[in-house]
Amino acid sequence: MTPGITPARFDTAVGSGAEVVLLDLEDSVPAGSKADARTAVLPFAGARTRKSGGPLLGVRINAVGGAEGLRDLAAMAEKGLWPDLVVVPKVESGREIEAVVQTARGAQAAPKVWALIESPRGVVELAGIVHTPGLAGVLFGAADYAAAAGCQLTSRAMWYPRAQLVTAASAVGIPAVDSPSFSLDDQDGLRRDALEAVELGFAGKVAVHPRQLSVIAQAFAPSPRELEAAHAVLDAACAVAKDGGAITTADGAMVGPPLVEAALAIVRRAGRRPSATTSATKAS
């Protein structure tokens, strides 16, 4: 996530190799620089959408419950400068998503709208938020959540809200993307955190610096052993299906429909990159 007041970094972020690049109008932009950030971000985002090739280009706006968020939406609508996706921060109800979806309805190519969940109330209200028409995905903001909940920013403390996010998103068939790891020099910690995100079912993880991207990509890519086991399951299922059966074994383990679906998911995961954003000085 690149601060909107650093336009010199925009092209670098686009060329970083991330699948999704976010330009930020919210937390990384001081209150007195919001208008300048909009002036820099919106023309760039409007001109560099997916149709131009390269990564998806998104903008994290300010909270729509405040004046700056409304100014962000008004500027996008008036100038017709919509990015590929809009990230709505501090979401605690479906109404905030509805406001963005309604405003973007007249756009020539309406952006995908993502909700950033970063408070206990947001987690509690997830069931309603994820059913909001037009919502394309959800992200988790661990730092703000920890501050609001009064808990530590540790793996164990974050497992519950992260699991809640993935569960709610999976129930309606939209992706969930995990919060970034903030220590730029701890690659081992980043790897552990990314592997936990995979274990929980996240579709990707936010990166706050380009050098985190390769670690995240490696964590989300199935290992050769996982792929081999998945193909063994699929081969066994295919063989038994020819005889009209549904249950078989592979490598000494029983294989039924749920395990076949899991094997298919692993194979599909091997064929795509995880969602990731890049280049931030501060992210949720």
ABEGO torsion letter per residue (X at the ends): XBBAABAAAAAAAAAAGBABBBBBABAABBAAAAAAAAAAAAAAAAABBAAAEEBBBBBBBBBAABAAAAAAAAAAAAAGBBBABBBBBGBABAAAAAAAAAAAAABABBBBBBBBBABAAAAAAAAAAAABBGBABBBBBAAAAAAAAGBBBBAAAAAAAAAAAAAAAAAAGBBBBBBBBABAABAAAAAAAAAAAAAAGBABBBBABAAAAAAAAAAABBBAAAAAAAAAAAAAAAAAAAAGBABBBBGGBBBBAAAAAAAAAAAAAAABBBBBBBGBABBX
